[in-house]
């Protein structure tokens, strides 16, 4: 499936869109690969590969409109698409700082808020962290500018993250702190 998804991303121009570390396509591939190395299932890795398909609150370029969720669902499967939608639709200002206490994600597309199940929470948090870790590695100035914010945020999220992702965060802040 990964080859088909990679072809789909390239057909939509992800390999021509600038992003820290080269292109959006390269970033998406790195996120997928890292999630796999950290022990995530295929659907979470596939969500990592397509996490920006509907755009994100931090990257406003959609490869497919969120209203056409069926197209992505047919390509990656229901579980992966649901995580992609959750990640892409997340209103970070309304969600991130209180996520550890509320377990709720505000949808920037619809304005609705939903509480995540335990099964949804860790993949969402891990994808969010791994995405940012890749950006930090490719553009260290982003981390330096936002160090305090992300250190506090990721510390609050630590109980929600998988152990391997929490260890990655610990290493980042120990090395760069």
HUVEN-V106749 format. One record per pair of residues at least 6 apart in sequence whose C-alpha atoms are under 8 Angstrom apart, sorted by sequence separation. I is the first residue (numbers start at 1). GAP is how many residues later the second one is. D is the distance in Angstrom with one decimal. If there is no record, write none. Layout:
BEGIN
i;gap;d
I;GAP;D
I;GAP;D
END
This chain:
BEGIN
i;gap;d
9;6;7.5
17;6;5.3
18;6;6.0
21;6;7.0
36;6;7.6
55;6;4.9
99;6;7.2
106;6;5.9
107;6;5.9
136;6;6.0
16;7;6.3
17;7;5.5
20;7;7.6
52;7;7.6
54;7;7.5
55;7;4.3
73;7;7.6
106;7;4.3
107;7;7.9
135;7;7.6
136;7;5.3
143;7;7.9
15;8;5.6
16;8;7.5
17;8;7.6
19;8;7.2
54;8;4.6
55;8;7.1
64;8;8.0
73;8;5.2
105;8;5.6
106;8;6.6
158;8;5.8
14;9;7.0
15;9;6.1
16;9;7.8
35;9;7.4
36;9;5.9
52;9;7.8
53;9;5.5
54;9;6.1
72;9;6.3
95;9;6.7
96;9;8.0
104;9;6.4
105;9;5.5
14;10;5.4
15;10;4.7
35;10;5.6
52;10;7.0
53;10;4.9
54;10;5.7
95;10;5.3
104;10;5.3
105;10;6.4
14;11;4.8
15;11;7.1
52;11;7.6
53;11;5.9
54;11;5.8
94;11;7.7
95;11;5.7
104;11;4.1
105;11;7.3
33;12;7.1
53;12;8.0
54;12;5.2
69;12;7.6
94;12;6.1
103;12;5.6
104;12;5.9
32;13;4.7
35;13;7.2
102;13;7.5
103;13;5.7
31;14;7.8
32;14;6.4
91;14;7.3
92;14;7.8
10;15;7.3
32;15;7.5
90;15;6.1
91;15;5.4
154;15;7.3
9;16;7.0
32;16;4.6
90;16;5.7
91;16;5.7
31;17;5.5
32;17;4.8
89;17;7.8
90;17;5.1
91;17;4.8
31;18;6.4
89;18;5.0
90;18;5.8
103;18;7.3
29;19;7.9
30;19;8.0
66;19;7.4
86;19;7.8
89;19;5.3
28;20;6.5
29;20;5.6
89;20;5.9
28;21;4.7
86;21;7.7
28;22;6.6
151;22;7.2
28;23;7.4
28;24;7.9
129;25;7.5
47;29;7.8
46;30;6.8
54;30;7.8
53;31;7.4
54;31;7.1
56;31;7.1
57;31;6.8
51;32;7.8
52;32;7.3
56;32;4.3
57;32;7.2
125;32;7.3
43;33;7.7
47;33;4.8
51;33;4.8
55;33;5.7
56;33;6.6
57;33;6.7
43;34;7.6
46;34;6.1
47;34;6.6
50;34;6.6
51;34;7.8
54;34;5.7
55;34;8.0
56;34;7.4
57;34;6.2
53;35;7.5
54;35;7.7
57;35;6.5
125;35;6.8
126;35;5.7
130;35;7.5
43;36;6.2
44;36;6.0
47;36;6.2
48;36;7.6
51;36;6.6
52;36;6.2
125;36;5.9
126;36;6.8
129;36;7.6
133;36;8.0
43;37;4.7
47;37;5.4
51;37;6.6
83;37;7.8
87;37;6.7
86;38;7.5
122;38;5.5
123;38;7.8
44;39;7.5
121;39;6.8
122;39;5.2
126;39;6.3
83;40;7.8
87;40;7.9
122;40;6.3
9;41;7.8
83;41;6.8
87;41;7.4
6;43;8.0
2;44;7.2
5;44;7.9
5;45;7.9
14;49;7.6
13;50;7.9
12;51;6.0
57;51;7.9
9;54;7.7
97;56;6.4
100;56;6.2
96;57;7.5
100;57;5.7
99;58;7.6
100;60;7.1
5;70;7.0
4;71;8.0
5;71;7.3
1;75;7.5
44;79;6.6
48;79;6.4
44;83;7.9
35;92;7.5
35;95;7.2
31;96;7.9
34;96;7.4
31;99;6.4
31;100;6.1
31;103;6.9
30;104;7.4
27;107;7.3
21;114;7.6
20;115;6.1
21;117;4.7
20;118;5.5
21;118;7.0
20;119;5.9
39;125;7.8
38;126;5.7
38;127;6.8
END
